[in-house]
Amino acid sequence: MDSTQVFDVVVVGGGGAGLAAAIEAREGGASVVLLEKNPSLGGSTAWSIGSVTATGTPHQRKKGIVDNPQDHWADMPGFAGDLDPRDNPQLRRILCEEIPATFQWLLDSGVRFMGPMPEPPHRQPRMHNVLPNSRSFIYHLSRRAKRVGVQILTEQHVQSLVVEAGRVVGLEVQQGASNRRFIARSGVVLAAGDFTNDPEFKRRFMGQQQSKVEGINRTATGDGQRMAEHLGAQVINGDLALGPELRFMAPAKENFVRRLPPWRWLAVFMQWSLDHLPAAILRPFMMKFLTTALAPSTLLFDAGAVLVNRRGERFGNELDKPAWRLPDQPDKVGYILIDGDLIKQFSAWPHFVSTAPGIAYAYIPDYSRNRPDVYTEAASLDQLAAKLDMNADQLKQSAVSGPVRPLGQGPYAALGPVRAVYVHSEGGLRVDSNHRVLAADGAPVPGLFAAGSTGQGGLLLKGHGHHLAWAFVSGRRAGLFAARSDRMAT
């Protein structure tokens, strides 16, 4: 071992949950180091739309909305549906009761939001969207972490947990050619995200075909779950995930909305603009975000659109889980083929191409204007095939063999490339109400805590804004309990 460093708390993962854990542990009096395997902080939090669902917020009060955690807790099973018996109601109560204070904690950290927005079956508008983009979370929380004295180290590849006398006391880490050991006097917090981009986990919990589908966050490889399993911990709800679903490929260069700096004054100005400027002025700005890398509506296929691969071939029924088959196609990408009638139909409400709940809807003209890299139009199928470097005869055959109807007259357009992705998985480690990782016999693993997706514990987080809410709530609590773990009964 090249070197050893000693802290009270060691946090693994530099996304929202990890930063929240590190801040709370440090503000609780512990010395803290945060280890991130990537060159920069962010995790899945930075990839998200940025919604946080909460009650009792200043935004609700400003609009005269009377709401409470108990109603929030009671409404969440409406999102889970038939899966509700698999939920963890104890953790759900913690989420709902703690998110009001945690939302204020985010505001105190400098994060700003728009909203709240309605999302049934929530009985009240509870969804708050971050301004100007999801990187705001990382920007403000990392600044707070550094201010209070958290040591942040990137490009740290955690290899294993160190156990002495049955207690987790640290981690072994690889950085380049060096091996280091970080000792945790009080506790280790695993906040390394989910396993949506780890084929082994997906094959084991979901199936062989699902293992071929990539995650949006390419570095979400279940590192925390894997290390904890070696100590007898269990993954709960590993078979559940959002996806596979079709998503547009992200632009080669980020648009200006994603590049906006997360300065507080800019977020405040944006918040004021959303409250005071006409929708006609705001809509072009919103479309820059809304056409970035969201899911195309399945209504396209219901109306007669055809999904083809890079060669122009149909490869199955578009109405029967097309995202599941797309990973078997060349380069794992496809194109959504539409005719003149569909171009016109999906240019106005209620037929939208994509949406971010609570923000707006995007139509064909929005993609034509904002995403020429994923919108190709031509007067004939021969011309469209030439633009996309496809076989014209094959594309014509595909156009007349759709599951709903043959495509009609031009002009024709192709939306794509699209790929199949997992947005997030629900497979987290079993934890107790203090976020201690539990072994197979239900006993806590001494010294080991988990937060966010790594420590989801069977909690079902359907609906928008619940994954980030859990990341921040569980991160704060896990960090605080880890700092106190030498005084906790195990």
Salt bridges, closest charged atoms under 4 A:
ASP8 OD1 - ARG185 NE 2.88
GLU24 OE2 - ARG476 NE 3.26
GLU27 OE2 - ARG144 NE 3.15
ASP67 OD2 - ARG126 NE 2.63
ASP71 OD1 - ARG123 NH1 3.34
ASP75 OD1 - ARG123 NH2 2.79
ASP75 OD2 - ARG126 NH1 2.80
ASP87 OD2 - ARG92 NH1 2.92
GLU98 OE2 - ARG477 NH1 3.82
GLU119 OE2 - HIS464 ND1 2.61
GLU172 OE2 - ARG181 NH2 2.38
ASP198 OD1 - ARG226 NH2 2.79
GLU214 OE1 - ARG218 NH1 3.12
GLU214 OE1 - ARG419 NH1 3.54
ASP223 OD2 - LYS37 NZ 2.87
ASP223 OD1 - ARG226 NH1 3.58
GLU229 OE1 - ARG204 NH2 2.76
ASP239 OD1 - ARG86 NH2 2.61
GLU245 OE2 - ARG247 NE 2.59
GLU254 OE2 - ARG135 NH2 2.46
ASP275 OD2 - LYS62 NZ 3.62
GLU313 OE1 - ARG311 NH2 3.12
GLU318 OE1 - ARG314 NH2 2.63
ASP328 OD1 - LYS212 NZ 2.81
ASP331 OD2 - ARG310 NE 2.83
ASP339 OD2 - ARG405 NH1 2.89
ASP366 OD1 - ARG283 NH1 2.81
ASP366 OD1 - ARG369 NH1 3.43
ASP373 OD2 - ARG371 NH2 2.72
ASP382 OD2 - LYS396 NZ 2.99
GLU426 OE2 - HIS424 ND1 3.92
GLU426 OE1 - HIS467 NE2 3.46
ASP432 OD2 - ARG436 NE 2.72
ASP486 OD1 - ARG487 NH1 3.89
